[in-house]
Amino acid sequence: MIHQVEKPIERSPLRRKIGREFYIAKRFLKWPFSGTKFSKIDHNVKFTNIWMEHKSTLLRKLKDVGNRPSH
């Protein structure tokens, strides 16, 4: 048995834009006024995956190398 999906109703570009903005505004208003807590910050979690790291270059005297600049 094959189920066929109905084609969507064609809307004008203005109607699609207004509808999009309406549902974006509805979602943004729902977040602070719904009373639902969507996420929380847990400061006790220790992450083991490092996504960024920085190491400065060390300037030290090298054996058998003169003190003139390299460039």
C-alpha positions, 0 to 999 in steps of 0.5 A, spaced: 500 500 500 503 506 497 501 512 501 501 519 497 503 525 500 499 531 498 502 537 495 503 543 499 499 549 498 502 555 494 503 561 497 505 568 495 512 570 497 509 575 501 505 570 505 511 566 506 515 571 509 510 574 513 509 567 516 516 565 517 517 572 521 510 570 525 513 563 527 520 566 529 517 571 533 512 566 536 518 562 538 522 567 541 516 570 545 515 562 548 522 562 550 522 567 556 514 566 557 513 559 557 516 557 564 520 551 561 527 551 562 530 549 556 538 548 558 542 549 564 549 551 566 553 545 570 560 548 572 562 541 575 563 538 568 570 537 566 571 536 559 576 532 556 576 534 549 580 540 547 578 544 541 583 550 541 590 550 544 595 556 544 603 555 545 607 561 545 614 560 541 620 559 546 626 564 544 632 560 547 640 560 545 641 554 540 647 550 540 652 552 534 648 557 531 650 564 531 646 570 533 644 573 527 636 574 525 634 569 520 630 573 515 
